[in-house]
């Protein structure tokens, strides 16, 4: 059996396992998404001092309360989110991504992006989908940084927090993620 044949067999089995492991995306109603997004944001702000400080300075916060990620060799992730401006839902977005490499598992997690500059928010709204890692600088805040920084020491375009991880996903590979505005 050639390397290409083995690669195809692994890729097909990975894709099929992904289809079995990842449940079909069920579109949340607008009201349910608003509620779960607001609850996730409130819990993040209450538990992480840097998130609280950033929420007071951010011009907008994009919250994905539940993103599902799964894969075996080939993986994918998806979720819907709400853009909050002045405490009110302003727009709705979808995040989706794909990955390839040594990986296996499934997990869910939440993700919040605090937009600190108008130019970063404009990049999200004017692009045909916002690719994380391309455009404005995005800083992922880990637990140590989240506990020790204040709004005076945090000066980048966008700060991102990952929270509420459940499940197990392990691996090393190449991945891409895209955020696209949707109509809800």
C-alpha positions in Angstrom: 0.0 0.0 0.0 1.5 3.3 -1.0 1.9 6.4 1.3 -0.8 8.2 -0.8 -3.3 5.3 -0.3 -2.6 5.3 3.5 -3.0 9.1 3.6 -6.3 8.9 1.8 -7.6 6.2 4.1 -6.6 8.2 7.2 -8.1 11.4 5.8 -11.4 9.7 4.9 -11.7 7.9 8.3 -10.8 11.2 10.0 -13.5 13.1 8.1 -16.1 10.3 8.8 -15.3 10.3 12.5 -15.6 14.1 12.6 -19.1 13.8 11.1 -20.0 11.2 13.8 -18.4 13.0 16.7 -19.6 16.6 15.9 -23.3 16.9 16.3 -25.2 18.7 13.6 -25.1 22.4 14.3 -28.4 23.4 15.7 -29.2 27.1 15.0 -29.9 28.8 18.3 -32.7 31.3 18.3 -31.7 34.9 18.5 -33.1 35.3 22.0 -31.4 32.1 23.2 -28.1 33.2 21.7 -28.4 36.6 23.3 -29.1 35.1 26.7 -26.3 32.5 26.6 -23.8 35.0 25.2 -24.7 37.6 27.9 -24.5 35.0 30.7 -21.0 33.8 29.4 -19.8 37.4 29.3 -21.1 38.2 32.7 -19.4 35.1 34.2 -16.1 35.9 32.5 -16.1 39.5 33.8 -17.0 38.3 37.3 -14.2 35.7 37.4 -11.3 37.3 35.5 -10.1 40.7 36.7 -8.5 41.6 33.3 -11.8 40.9 31.5 -13.6 43.2 33.9 -11.0 46.0 33.3 -11.2 45.5 29.6 -15.0 45.4 29.5 -14.9 49.0 30.9 -12.7 50.2 28.1 -13.7 48.1 25.1 -15.7 49.6 22.4 -17.3 46.2 21.7 -17.1 42.6 22.8 -17.8 39.6 20.6 -18.8 36.6 22.6 -19.1 33.0 21.3 -20.7 31.2 24.3 -20.2 27.7 22.9 -17.8 26.6 20.1 -17.7 22.9 19.3 -14.4 21.5 18.1 -13.7 17.9 17.1 -11.4 15.9 14.9 -9.3 12.9 14.1 -6.4 13.9 11.8 -8.9 16.3 10.1 -10.9 18.6 12.5 -13.3 21.4 12.5 -14.9 23.9 14.8 -18.0 26.1 14.7 -20.2 28.3 16.8 -22.4 31.4 16.8 -21.8 34.6 18.7 -23.1 38.1 19.6 -21.3 41.5 19.3 -22.2 43.6 22.3 -22.0 47.4 22.2 -23.1 49.6 25.0 -24.6 46.6 26.7 -26.9 45.7 23.8 -26.6 43.1 21.0 -25.4 44.9 17.9 -24.6 42.1 15.4 -24.3 38.3 15.1 -21.3 36.3 13.9 -20.3 32.7 13.1 -16.9 31.3 13.7 -15.7 28.2 11.8 -12.4 26.6 11.3 -10.6 23.6 10.0 -7.4 21.9 11.1 -5.2 19.1 9.8 -2.5 17.2 11.7 -1.9 14.9 14.6 -5.1 15.5 16.6 -7.9 13.5 18.2 -10.8 14.4 20.5 -13.8 16.7 20.9 -14.4 19.7 23.1 -16.6 22.7 23.6 -15.4 26.1 24.9 -16.4 29.8 24.9 -14.5 32.6 23.3 -14.7 36.4 23.9 -12.9 39.1 21.9 -12.6 42.6 23.5 -12.2 45.2 20.7 -10.2 48.1 22.0 -9.8 50.2 18.9 -12.3 51.4 16.3 -9.9 50.3 13.5 -10.0 46.7 14.8 -13.8 46.7 14.8 -13.9 48.2 11.4 -11.6 45.4 10.1 -14.1 42.9 11.3 -17.1 44.7 9.8 -15.5 45.6 6.4 -13.8 42.3 5.6 -15.5 39.4 4.0 -14.9 37.3 7.0 -12.2 38.1 9.7 -9.4 35.6 9.8 -7.8 35.3 13.2 -4.1 35.9 12.9 -4.6 38.3 9.8 -5.1 42.0 10.3 -5.4 43.6 13.8 -3.3 42.2 16.5 -5.1 39.7 18.7 -3.7 38.8 22.1 -5.0 35.6 23.7 -5.1 36.2 27.5 -4.1 33.2 29.6 -5.0 32.8 33.3 -1.7 34.3 34.6 -2.0 37.4 32.4 -5.7 37.7 33.1 -5.0 37.9 36.8 -2.1 40.4 36.7 -2.9 43.0 34.0 -5.0 46.1 34.2 -6.6 48.3 31.5 -3.5 50.6 31.7 -1.1 47.8 30.9 -3.2 46.2 28.1 -2.8 48.3 24.9 -3.4 46.1 21.9 -6.2 46.0 19.3 -8.1 43.0 20.5 -7.9 40.8 23.6 -9.3 37.3 23.5 -10.3 35.0 26.3 -11.0 31.3 26.0 -13.2 29.9 28.8 -15.4 27.0 29.9 -13.5 24.2 28.2 -15.1 20.8 28.4 -13.9 17.6 26.8 -10.5 16.7 25.6 -8.8 17.7 22.3 -5.1 17.0 21.9 -2.9 17.4 18.9 -0.4 19.4 16.9 -1.3 20.6 13.4 -2.2 23.5 11.1 -5.4 25.3 11.7 -7.3 28.3 10.4 -10.3 30.2 11.9 -12.7 32.6 10.3 -15.3 34.9 11.8 -18.2 36.0 9.5 -21.1 38.3 10.1 -24.5 36.5 9.8 -28.2 37.5 9.8 -30.1 36.2 12.8 
